[in-house]
Amino acid sequence: MRLEPCEQVKIDLKDKKILELVVKDGRMPFTEMAKKIMLSKDAVSYRIKRLQSKGVIKKFTAIVDYKAFGHSAYNVFLQTREVTEEKEEKFLKYLDKEPHIVDVIDYSDAFDFHLKIIARTIEKFNQIIQWIKEEFSEMIDNIIILPVVEVLENSPIPRELGAFLIPAERRMLNLMRRI
């Protein structure tokens, strides 16, 4: 298990609103954010830089629809056996270098890893899975594969931070979470 203690960051309502806007549209100009939050552009800029330096905002990224390129996405859940730290490190390095694996989540529950794999063909996807099975056979206990049908909501903001949303936005987020 790789749980690391983290320093708790204190944020106020304005920071929460900034986070919500950044999650919604990471390219929103500071001037537009400032109007919505009723702060100056410089204050928004300062707060975003502070949230970045504290590690609250890790990076700004785009959500790409891989279907537009003729690719499919697959969620792969792995149950693993205890192996040496060296073997696990080799496994993680492979996952990091494989260009078709776009997300890796390390769990401490029924499944140990969740991979999101993007492939143009089912054959390419099967090649990746087969290679993982062969190369790490002593480590992998079980694999469950689920195709990604559609991403309905991509909001890493926890509900307690989203409490300041206007009612219509809150209802939409709750609806998406129930699906």
C-alpha positions, 0 to 999 in steps of 0.5 A: 500500500502506498498511502502517503501522509499529506499536508492538509491545505486550508481553502476558503469559499473563493478557492473552492469556486476557483477550483470548480471553474478550473475543473469545468474549463481549465482555459477560462481566462482569469478575467472571466473567473474574476467576474464570476467570483467577484475578485480581481484578475490578480487575486485569481492569478495569485490564488491559482498559483498558490493552489498549484504550489500547495499541490491542490492543482496538480496540472491542467489537462484536456479530456480527449474523446478517443472515439473521434480518432477511431479508438476505443477505451477499456477499463482493465481491473487487475487483482495481483499477488504479493511480489517483490518490490523490484517486480512491482516497480518493473510493472509500474515502469512498463505501465508508465511507458506503454503509450496505449495506457493513459491512466493507472490507478493504484487501489487498496481494495478488491482490485489492486490496479485500474488501467485505462487502455486506448486502442484502435482495434480489439486486436491491439488491445488484446496484444497489450493484455496478452503481453501484460499476462505473459510478462507479469504472470506471477504477479497477476491473479485476475483481470476484468475488462470493461469497455468505456461506453461514454464518459458522462462526468469528469469532475474530481471535485468532491461533493463537499467542495461543490456545495457552493454550486448554483442549484441547477449545476448541483442537480446536474452533478447529482444526476450524473453521479447517480448514473 
